[in-house]
Amino acid sequence: MEFPILETQRLRLTEITEQDAECYYALLQRKDVTFYYGMDRLLEKEEAVEMIRAFRVVFEVMRGMRWGIRLHGGEELIGTIGLNQLHLRSKKTEVGYELHPDYWRQGVMEEALAAVLAYAFDELGLYRIGATTYPENTGSNRLLVKMGFAQEGRLRGYLHQGGESHDALVFSLLAPEWQQQQSEKRRPKNGDAL
């Protein structure tokens, strides 16, 4: 299977390759990017190379996929977004993402997430997409709620980072909820021509 390329108004989501290792390392060695990541920041470029290789293996067996987020007209990796723990038979996955701080609060991740959700529900035919976040990660939690995710609960001591265990919030979005959102977006508003 060929890796899917997703396009939005401003973004191009493509496979991450070893050519992206320098940018990916620069992203994941930043404390501000990995602060709520659920994994300690990278200390060596080779760690980024190993992760990129693992993304390819996971994709080849269809257990996940990770897209590099790039602005149209540019090749630089500004973040990534992916489907983790992908189970096509049981129609579920989890979404995860990170973005360079230069692009925070500009709607970039909302745009990327919308494209990935559309692909997961409409192309892969998934029923459930989950997400886990730190309770303190208000930006990510707000984004998930804005995109229609429901908070299901709290997992105690679920994430281990910085030598400590941390609680996580669990969110999910189901296919019928996604379809409802999409039909509401297409429905004419009061006063619009029919």
Secondary structure, DSSP 4 states (H G I P E B T S, - for coil): -PPPPEE-SSEEEEE--GGGHHHHHHHHT-HHHHTTSSSPPP-SHHHHHHHHHHHHHHHHTTS-EEEEEEETT-----EEEEEEEEETTTTEEEEEEEE-GGGTTTTHHHHHHHHHHHIIIIIS--SEEEEEE-TT-HHHHHHHHHTT-EEEEEEEEEEEETTEEEEEEEEEEEHHHHHHHHHHHHSPPTTS--
